[in-house]
Amino acid sequence: MTTNKVTWTELGLKKLTAPKDRRFVDHVDPNNKGLCLRVSQTGGKSWSVLYRVVGEGKPTATGRPRRGKQKRITLGTFPHLSLQSAQKRAREIKDLADSGICAKAPPPEPKPKPQVDRKPTFARVVVKFLRYKKADGLKSHLKMRSMFRMHICADHRKPEDKSGMKKLDVHLGPMVMDDIRQSQIMALLDHYDLAGKQGTANEMQKYIRAVWGFAYARDLVGRDVTKRIDRKIKHAPRERHLETDELTKVWAATLGKGFPPPDRQFVQVLILSGLRKNELAKARWDDLDPDRRALKLSADRTKTGKEMIHPLSDWAWDILHSVLRVDDCPFIFSKNHKVAMSVDSKLLIKLRKLAGDVDHFTLHDFRRVARSAMGALKVAPHVAEYALGHLPQGMIKVYDRHDYLDERRDAFAQYADWVKGVVDG
C-alpha cells in the first residue's frame, strides 16, 4: 500500500498509472483511514474498505471488547463510483464496525409468513365470474357488471340515498361466501321487492344464483344456499305506451333550452327510428350509408347479434346530419368529442322533468310507440317487426332470407309523417 505522491481528487486519481513491476498497487486515503483505491496492472481501478468489527476478537482481561480480524469490502470501480461517494460509503461501513455490526454479514433470514386460509369473498368470486363471462363472449357482460356494482354488491348499510332505497344491514361484497346465509340474500331481494323494484330483484336473484353455481362447480364454496330460495320470480312485461298528447309533450321538451344538442337530436332520432338506445349511441359517422339513407349496424351492436341495415326517414336523416361533427371524433353522439355517448339516467331524468305532466316512461318505450303506430298505419306485421330489429320466428327465419329494406324504409317514412302530424298538432 502507498499513500505517497497521490493527489486525492477526482482528477488526481484519474492520472494514476498502472504498476509495471507488480500485479496491483493499493493507494490508501490519508483522510479516510481504511479506504483504498486499487490500481491493477491492466489499469483498472476499484474501491475497497478495510475494517475490523468491535466485539469479534477476544475481550481483554478487564472485559473490554476487542476488534476481530481485518476484513475487506469491495465498493465498486472508479470513476463509476466517485471519490466522494466512496468516502461516504467507507465511513458508513466503519461506523457499523465500531458499533459491532459487520456490513459484510448476510442479512437475517426472513421469518416465514404464517399460512392464512383465505376463503373467497363474494366480491372476489364475482370478479372471477365476470372475467369468465367476458372471455366467453357474453354480450350482457357489462349489464351484469353494472347490476353487481350498483345493487348486489352495494353497501346497503348506508342511509337512504337519492334512489329512495332505505338502510338495510346487508353488504354481501366483503363477506366470505361460506358465511353468507340464505336469510341475508332473501332480505336483500325482499328489500327491492318492497321498494317496488320487482324487475331489479328478479335480475338480482338470477345473477346471484349464477355466481353460486359458478363457485360451487369450482369448489370455491362448500354449499349452494341459493337452491333453497323459494321466491317466485314475478314477470311483469312492460306495457307502457305513450299516448299522442304525451308524445307531443316529450317532443316539445327536446326543443326547449334545457335540453340542448346533441341530447336533443339523440332523443328525436330515437323516437323516429325505433332504434335501441345503445345502437344509436354508439353509431359512427362511417356507419351512415348515403346511397340507401340508412345506418349500418355491426353484429356486435345489435341485440340479435346480426349485422343490419337500418333505413331512416328523411326527417331522421336530416336531424342526424344537424349534429355538430368533430373531425377527430368518429362517433355521431360523443362524450367530450372522444368516446361514444353514454346513455345514463341523467338524460332520462332531465327529459321527464321537462316533459312535465307525463307518467313514468323510459327511452325504450319509444320503440313501442313506433311499433304501435306502424300497426295503426296498416304496415305489414312482419315488416314492422323487421323495422324494429326483431328476427322472424319459426320456419320463416329459416326460409325467408329477404331483408325487406324498401318496405322498412316505406314504413319509417309513413311513421315519420305520423309523428310530424302528432307533434305539430
C-alpha positions in Angstrom: 0.0 0.0 0.0 1.1 3.5 -0.6 -0.1 7.0 0.3 2.7 8.9 -1.4 2.6 11.1 -4.5 -1.2 10.8 -4.9 -3.5 13.8 -5.2 -6.8 12.7 -3.6 -9.1 14.5 -6.0 -11.1 13.1 -9.0 -8.6 14.5 -11.4 -5.6 13.3 -9.4 -7.0 9.7 -9.2 -7.7 9.6 -12.9 -4.0 10.4 -13.5 -2.8 7.3 -11.5 -0.9 4.9 -13.9 -0.8 1.1 -13.8 2.2 -0.5 -12.0 4.7 -2.2 -14.2 6.5 -4.5 -11.7 3.6 -5.9 -9.7 0.0 -7.1 -10.2 -1.6 -4.1 -8.3 -1.0 -1.2 -6.0 -3.3 -0.1 -3.2 -3.4 3.6 -2.5 -4.9 4.5 1.0 -6.9 7.7 1.5 -4.9 9.6 4.2 -8.1 11.5 5.2 -10.3 8.4 5.5 -8.3 5.5 7.0 -9.3 2.2 5.6 -10.5 3.4 2.2 -8.3 2.0 -0.6 -8.1 2.5 -4.4 -6.6 -0.5 -6.0 -4.9 0.1 -9.4 -4.2 -3.1 -11.3 -1.6 -3.9 -13.9 -4.2 -3.6 -16.6 -5.1 -0.1 -15.5 -8.4 -0.9 -13.7 -9.3 1.0 -10.5 -11.5 -0.3 -7.8 -12.6 0.9 -4.3 -12.4 -1.2 -1.2 -12.7 -0.7 2.6 -10.6 -2.3 5.3 -12.1 -2.6 8.7 -12.3 -4.6 12.0 -15.5 -5.2 13.8 -15.6 -4.4 17.6 -16.5 -7.5 19.6 -15.3 -10.1 17.2 -12.0 -10.5 19.0 -11.3 -11.9 22.5 -12.1 -9.4 25.2 -9.3 -8.0 27.4 -8.7 -9.1 31.0 -10.8 -6.2 32.1 -13.7 -7.3 29.8 -13.1 -4.6 27.2 -14.2 -5.8 23.7 -11.5 -6.1 21.0 -11.7 -5.9 17.3 -11.6 -9.0 15.2 -9.6 -9.8 12.1 -9.3 -7.3 9.3 -12.0 -7.6 6.6 -12.3 -6.1 3.1 -15.4 -5.0 1.2 -15.2 -4.0 -2.5 -17.4 -0.9 -3.2 -17.1 -0.5 -6.9 -14.9 0.7 -9.7 -13.5 4.2 -10.3 -14.6 6.6 -11.8 -18.2 5.0 -11.9 -18.1 5.3 -8.1 -16.8 8.8 -7.3 -14.3 9.7 -4.6 -17.0 11.5 -2.6 -19.4 8.5 -2.8 -16.7 6.1 -1.9 -15.6 8.1 1.2 -19.2 8.3 2.3 -19.8 4.6 2.0 -16.5 3.9 3.8 -17.5 6.0 6.8 -20.8 4.2 7.0 -19.1 0.7 7.0 -16.6 1.8 9.6 -19.3 3.3 11.8 -21.2 0.0 11.7 -18.0 -1.8 12.6 -17.4 0.5 15.6 -20.9 -0.4 16.8 -20.2 -4.2 16.5 -22.0 -4.7 13.1 -20.3 -6.3 10.1 -21.6 -4.8 6.9 -20.4 -7.9 5.1 -22.6 -10.3 7.1 -25.6 -11.8 5.3 -29.0 -10.3 6.2 -31.0 -12.4 8.6 -33.4 -14.9 7.1 -36.9 -13.6 6.8 -39.4 -15.2 9.2 -41.8 -17.4 7.3 -45.2 -15.8 6.9 -48.0 -17.7 8.6 -50.2 -19.6 6.2 -53.6 -17.9 6.2 -56.6 -19.8 4.9 -58.1 -17.1 2.6 -61.6 -18.1 1.8 -63.0 -16.3 -1.2 -65.3 -13.3 -0.5 -68.4 -12.8 -2.6 -66.9 -9.8 -4.4 -63.7 -11.8 -5.4 -65.8 -14.6 -6.8 -67.9 -12.1 -8.7 -64.7 -10.7 -10.3 -63.8 -14.2 -11.5 -67.3 -14.9 -12.7 -67.5 -11.7 -14.8 -64.0 -12.3 -16.2 -65.1 -15.8 -17.3 -68.3 -14.4 -18.8 -66.4 -11.7 -20.7 -63.9 -14.3 -22.1 -66.9 -16.4 -23.1 -68.1 -13.6 -25.3 -71.3 -12.9 -23.4 -72.9 -9.7 -24.7 -74.6 -8.9 -21.4 -71.3 -8.9 -19.5 -71.4 -5.1 -19.0 -75.0 -5.2 -17.9 -74.2 -7.9 -15.3 -71.2 -6.0 -14.0 -73.4 -2.9 -13.5 -76.0 -5.0 -11.7 -73.4 -6.4 -9.2 -71.8 -3.0 -8.6 -75.0 -0.9 -8.2 -77.3 -3.4 -6.4 -76.0 -6.8 -5.4 -72.5 -5.8 -4.0 -73.6 -2.3 -2.9 -73.3 -1.3 0.7 -77.0 -1.2 1.8 -76.0 -0.3 5.3 -75.7 3.3 4.3 -78.6 5.8 4.9 -81.3 6.3 2.3 -79.9 7.8 -0.9 -81.5 9.5 -4.0 -82.8 6.2 -5.3 -85.2 6.0 -2.3 -83.8 2.7 -1.0 -83.8 2.7 2.8 -81.0 1.5 5.0 -80.5 -2.3 5.2 -78.0 -4.2 7.3 -76.7 -6.3 4.3 -73.4 -6.0 2.5 -72.6 -9.2 0.5 -69.5 -7.9 -1.2 -66.8 -8.3 1.5 -68.5 -11.3 3.1 -66.9 -14.8 2.8 -69.3 -16.8 0.6 -69.5 -19.8 3.1 -70.6 -17.3 5.8 -73.5 -15.8 3.8 -76.8 -17.2 4.9 -79.9 -17.7 2.8 -81.8 -15.3 5.1 -79.4 -12.4 4.1 -80.0 -13.0 0.4 -83.7 -13.1 0.9 -83.6 -9.9 3.0 -81.8 -8.2 0.1 -84.3 -9.4 -2.5 -87.3 -8.6 -0.3 -85.9 -5.1 0.2 -86.1 -4.4 -3.5 -89.5 -6.1 -3.8 -91.0 -3.9 -1.1 -89.4 -0.8 -2.8 -91.5 -1.6 -5.9 -88.4 -2.8 -7.9 -89.5 -6.3 -8.7 -87.7 -6.3 -12.0 -84.4 -5.5 -10.4 -85.0 -8.1 -7.8 -85.6 -10.7 -10.5 -82.4 -9.9 -12.2 -80.5 -9.9 -8.9 -81.8 -13.4 -8.0 -80.8 -14.7 -11.4 -77.3 -13.4 -11.1 -76.7 -14.4 -7.5 -77.8 -18.0 -8.4 -75.4 -17.9 -11.4 -72.5 -16.8 -9.2 -73.2 -19.5 -6.6 -73.4 -22.2 -9.3 -70.1 -20.9 -10.8 -68.4 -21.0 -7.4 -69.9 -24.4 -6.3 -68.7 -26.1 -9.6 -65.1 -24.9 -8.9 -65.1 -25.9 -5.2 -64.9 -22.3 -4.1 -67.8 -22.8 -1.7 -69.0 -25.7 0.3 -72.7 -25.4 -0.3 -75.2 -23.7 -2.6 -77.6 -21.7 -0.4 -79.4 -20.3 -3.4 -81.1 -23.7 -4.3 -83.5 -23.3 -1.3 -84.6 -19.7 -2.2 -88.3 -20.1 -2.8 -89.0 -16.6 -4.0 -91.2 -16.7 -7.1 -89.9 -14.5 -9.9 -92.6 -12.1 -10.9 -92.7 -11.5 -14.6 -94.2 -8.1 -15.3 -93.9 -7.3 -19.0 -93.8 -3.6 -19.5 -96.9 -2.3 -21.3 -96.3 1.5 -21.2 -97.4 3.2 -24.3 -97.1 7.0 -24.7 -100.4 8.5 -26.0 -100.2 11.1 -28.7 -100.6 14.0 -26.2 -97.7 12.6 -24.1 -95.5 12.1 -27.2 -96.2 15.8 -28.1 -95.1 16.9 -24.6 -91.9 14.8 -24.8 -91.0 16.1 -28.3 -91.7 19.7 -27.1 -89.3 19.0 -24.1 -86.5 18.2 -26.6 -86.9 21.6 -28.2 -86.5 23.6 -25.0 -83.4 25.4 -23.9 -83.0 23.0 -21.1 -82.4 20.1 -23.5 -79.6 21.3 -25.8 -77.8 19.4 -28.6 -76.7 16.7 -29.0 -79.1 15.2 -26.5 -81.9 16.9 -28.5 -81.0 15.2 -31.8 -80.4 11.9 -30.0 -83.9 11.6 -28.5 -85.6 12.9 -31.6 -83.8 10.3 -33.8 -84.6 7.6 -31.2 -88.3 8.4 -31.5 -88.3 8.5 -35.3 -86.0 5.5 -35.9 -87.2 2.9 -33.4 -83.6 2.0 -32.6 -82.4 0.7 -29.3 -80.7 3.5 -27.3 -77.2 1.9 -27.4 -77.5 1.1 -31.1 -77.8 4.8 -31.8 -75.5 6.0 -29.0 -72.5 4.0 -30.5 -73.2 5.0 -34.1 -70.3 6.3 -36.1 -70.2 8.7 -39.0 -68.8 6.0 -41.2 -71.9 3.9 -40.4 -74.1 6.3 -42.4 -74.9 5.0 -45.9 -75.9 8.0 -48.0 -76.9 5.9 -51.0 -79.5 3.9 -49.1 -80.1 6.6 -46.4 -79.6 4.0 -43.8 -77.5 3.3 -40.7 -75.2 0.3 -40.8 -75.2 -1.7 -37.5 -72.5 -4.2 -37.0 -73.3 -7.6 -35.3 -71.7 -6.6 -32.0 -74.1 -3.6 -31.7 -77.4 -5.4 -32.3 -79.3 -7.4 -29.7 -79.8 -10.2 -32.2 -76.1 -10.5 -33.0 -76.8 -10.0 -36.7 -75.5 -7.3 -38.9 -78.3 -5.0 -40.0 -79.0 -2.1 -42.4 -81.5 0.2 -40.7 -83.3 2.6 -43.1 -84.0 6.1 -41.9 -86.7 8.6 -42.9 -85.7 11.8 -44.5 -86.6 13.6 -41.3 -84.4 11.4 -39.1 -81.6 11.6 -41.7 -81.6 15.4 -41.6 -81.6 15.5 -37.8 -78.6 13.2 -37.7 -76.7 15.5 -40.1 -77.5 18.5 -37.9 -75.3 17.1 -35.2 -72.0 19.1 -34.9 -69.2 17.0 -36.4 -65.7 17.0 -34.9 -63.0 15.9 -37.3 -61.1 13.6 -34.9 -64.1 12.0 -33.3 -65.6 9.0 -35.2 -68.9 8.9 -33.2 -72.0 10.9 -34.1 -73.0 11.2 -30.5 -70.0 11.5 -28.3 -68.8 12.5 -24.8 -66.3 15.3 -24.8 -65.7 14.5 -28.5 -63.6 11.5 -27.6 -65.7 8.4 -26.8 -69.2 7.2 -27.6 -72.1 8.8 -25.8 -73.1 7.0 -22.5 -76.9 6.9 -22.1 -77.2 7.2 -18.4 -80.2 8.0 -16.2 -79.3 11.8 -16.1 -80.6 12.3 -19.7 -83.9 10.5 -19.0 -84.4 12.2 -15.6 -83.9 15.6 -17.4 -86.3 14.7 -20.2 -89.0 13.5 -17.8 -88.7 16.7 -15.8 -89.0 18.9 -18.9 -91.9 16.9 -20.3 -94.0 17.8 -17.2 -97.2 16.0 -16.6 -96.3 12.7 -18.3 -96.5 9.4 -16.5 -93.3 7.4 -15.9 -91.7 6.4 -19.2 -88.3 5.1 -20.5 -86.4 5.6 -23.7 -87.2 2.0 -24.7 -90.9 3.0 -24.7 -90.3 4.9 -27.9 -89.9 1.6 -29.7 -93.4 0.5 -28.5 -94.7 3.8 -29.8 -93.2 3.1 -33.3 -94.5 -0.4 -33.4 -98.0 0.6 -32.3 -98.1 3.4 -34.9 -97.0 1.1 -37.7 -99.7 -1.3 -36.7 -102.2 1.6 -36.9 -100.8 2.6 -40.3 -101.5 -0.9 -41.7 -97.8 -1.7 -42.1 -97.5 -5.5 -42.6 -96.7 -7.1 -39.2 -93.5 -8.9 -40.5 -92.2 -5.6 -41.9 -92.9 -3.8 -38.7 -91.0 -6.5 -36.7 -88.1 -6.3 -39.1 -88.2 -2.5 -38.8 -87.6 -2.7 -35.1 -84.7 -5.2 -35.5 -86.7 -8.3 -34.4 -85.8 -11.6 -36.0 -88.6 -13.7 -37.5 -89.6 -16.8 -35.6 -90.0 -20.5 -36.6 -89.6 -21.7 -40.1 -89.9 -18.2 -41.5 -86.5 -17.4 -40.1 -85.1 -20.5 -41.9 -86.6 -19.9 -45.4 -87.3 -16.1 -45.7 -83.9 -14.5 -46.3 -85.3 -11.2 -47.8 -84.3 -8.1 -45.8 -87.4 -6.0 -46.7 -85.2 -2.9 -46.9 -87.5 -1.0 -49.2 -90.6 -2.0 -47.2 -89.0 -0.9 -44.0 -87.9 2.4 -45.5 -91.5 3.0 -46.6 -92.8 2.1 -43.1 -90.4 4.6 -41.4 -91.5 7.3 -43.9 -95.1 6.7 -43.0 -94.3 6.7 -39.3 -92.3 9.9 -39.6 -95.3 11.6 -41.3 -97.5 10.3 -38.4 -95.1 11.7 -35.7 -95.0 15.1 -37.6 -98.7 15.2 -37.6 -98.8 14.4 -33.8 -96.1 16.8 -32.6 -97.2 19.7 -34.9 -100.8 19.1 -33.7 
